[in-house]
Amino acid sequence: MDKDSAHIVAASKVPMLKPENGNTAPKITVVEGVEKVIPPTTAEEKAQKRLEVNARKKRFGGNAATKKTQRNLLNQQYVNFTAPSSELLDQTFDRLQKLVSHLELLGETISQEDVNQKLLRSLSSEWNTHAVV
C-alpha cells in the first residue's frame, strides 16, 4: 500500500456526525486571528432557542395596557411636536414621519393633510415665508 492510499483509508475511518440525530457539524469562526470552535447544536437546543426568541418578541410587543400607554405617549409627542431652528428640514420631516409610523403601528390613523399641517406649523419662524407659499 502506497502513501496516498494509506491516507485515503485513514480519512475514511474518521467518524462523522449524522444529521438524522439533529446534530450539525461544529463551526469554526476566526476572531482577531484566533480560531474558535463553536460546538455542534442539537435539535433540542435549536428548539429551545426558537422558543426564547418567540417569547422575547411577545414580551417586546406588550399587552393591551402597555400598548395603550405607548400610544398615549406617542400622541402627546405628536401634539407637542416642534422643530428646533438648528434642525434641517429633512431631519424634521424624518422625525415627524417616524412618529406617525409608530402611531400607525399602534392603530392610530392620521390623515396626510394633518401630517402636512403639523409639519408646517412646527417649523421655526424663519420658515414662515416659505410655509405661506
Rosetta blueprint (number, residue, H / E / L):
1 M L
2 D L
3 K H
4 D H
5 S H
6 A H
7 H H
8 I H
9 V H
10 A H
11 A H
12 S H
13 K L
14 V L
15 P L
16 M L
17 L L
18 K L
19 P H
20 E H
21 N H
22 G L
23 N L
24 T L
25 A L
26 P L
27 K E
28 I E
29 T E
30 V E
31 V E
32 E L
33 G L
34 V E
35 E E
36 K E
37 V E
38 I E
39 P L
40 P L
41 T L
42 T L
43 A H
44 E H
45 E H
46 K H
47 A H
48 Q H
49 K H
50 R H
51 L H
52 E H
53 V H
54 N H
55 A H
56 R H
57 K H
58 K H
59 R H
60 F H
61 G H
62 G L
63 N L
64 A H
65 A H
66 T H
67 K H
68 K H
69 T H
70 Q H
71 R H
72 N H
73 L H
74 L H
75 N H
76 Q H
77 Q H
78 Y H
79 V H
80 N L
81 F L
82 T L
83 A L
84 P L
85 S L
86 S L
87 E L
88 L L
89 L H
90 D H
91 Q H
92 T H
93 F H
94 D H
95 R H
96 L H
97 Q H
98 K H
99 L H
100 V H
101 S H
102 H H
103 L H
104 E H
105 L H
106 L L
107 G L
108 E L
109 T L
110 I L
111 S L
112 Q H
113 E H
114 D H
115 V H
116 N H
117 Q H
118 K H
119 L H
120 L H
121 R H
122 S H
123 L L
124 S L
125 S H
126 E H
127 W H
128 N H
129 T H
130 H H
131 A H
132 V H
133 V L
